[in-house]
Amino acid sequence: MARNAAGRYADGEELKVAVDEAGGVVSVTMDDLRRAHGEYGKLGPHVRQEIRRWLAGHGLAVLPEMRNYGEDQVALYRVDSPLQALVDAISDPTTAPNLERLRNVAVPEGEHSAVEVLEKVRALVLD
């Protein structure tokens, strides 16, 4: 993991490395984010907003919404990742691409998505 000797992330770049090393998403505490950004006393609304902007500047985002307590865990991920596309689809399921993305994720394991079945049918009919 990309933590320093004290077991903390020194900055946004170390957080990005940690996300990459963890396969695209890593669990961190709100204290981890607060310390990496700069020492703040409390995680009030303005501090959380500033941390969110700071993370976005490093190409990172968190789920769920940031909380007030330092020991609370959040998932940290890159905004240019497939996870962000899924978050966008969940946040706005009204567009056709987002609905399709959700349908593909919702397919039970071992079954084919409707798109895959349609592609196979098209291939059979057109060949």
N, C-alpha and C positions, 0 to 999 in steps of 0.2 A: 504494500500500500504506500501511497505517496505522502506519508506523514513525516514530520521532522522528528528529531531526537526526543522531543517532549511529548510525542504522540499527537501532535496537532498539525493541522494544515496551515502552512505559513501564508498562503495567498491563493488567489483565484487559479493560477497556473497549476499549483499542486492539487487543487480540487479537480481540475480538468484531467490531470494525469490519473487521479484516483478513479474517476468515472471511466476512463478508457481502460485502465487495468482491470476494472470490475466487469467489463463486458458491456458498458453503456449505461449502467445505472448503479449507484452506490447509496447505501443508507448512511446518513450523517446526522449528528444532533444539531439542534439550533445553536448550541454553544460552539460547535465546530465552525458553523457559518459566521457567527458573530466574531469569533476570534480571528478567522482568516480575513475578514473584512477590516477589522479594527476593533479594539476593545470598547465596547459599549456597556453601560451599566445594566440597562433593562432592554428587553426585546418588545418594546411598545410598537404601536402601529407605524410610526414614522421610521423607526429603525428597521423594521421588517420591510417596509417599502424601499428604503435605501439599499438594503441587502439584496432585494429582488432586482432592482435596477443594476446593481453592481454585478450580480450573477449574470444577468442578460448581457452585459458588456463583455463577459467572458464566454458567452455562448452557452450558458447553463440555465436550468430552471429546476423547480422543485415541485413535488407532489407529496402529500396534499398541501393545502394552503399552509403557509408558515404559522407557527403557533407562538404563544407568549413565553413558554417555559423552555429553558436551556436544554433540559434532558430529553425533550420531545424529539422523536426521529422524523426525518423527512427523506424522501427519495430524491437524489440529485441526478440529473441526466442532461445530456447535450440537446440543445434545441434543434440541431440539424440531424437528429436521429429518427429512426422509424418510430420510436416511442412518442416523439412529439407529434407525428402524423396521427397516431392513435389518440393521443390526448385531444388534438384538434377535432377528430371525428366524434369523440364522446362529448366534447364541449358544444359542437354544432352539428347535430345529426340530421339536419334538414337538407343538406346539399347531396346531390347524387353521388359524388365521389366519396364523401364521408359515410353515407349509408352503405355503399358497396364495401368500403374498408371494414365497417362494423360487421357486415354480414360474413365477410371472409374470416374475421377473427372468431365469430360466434359458431363456426362449424365445429361439431364434435370431433374429437381426435379420431383419426382413421377414416373419416368421411371426406368426400370431396366438396369443395365449395360449388355454388351454383355457377360461378364463372368458369371453373375448371370443367364441369360437366358440359356446359354450353360450348366451350372451346373444343372438346372432344367430339361432340355431335357435329359441329361445323366442319371439323376436319374429316369426319366420316362422310358427310354429305357432299362436301366439295371435292373430295379426292376420287 
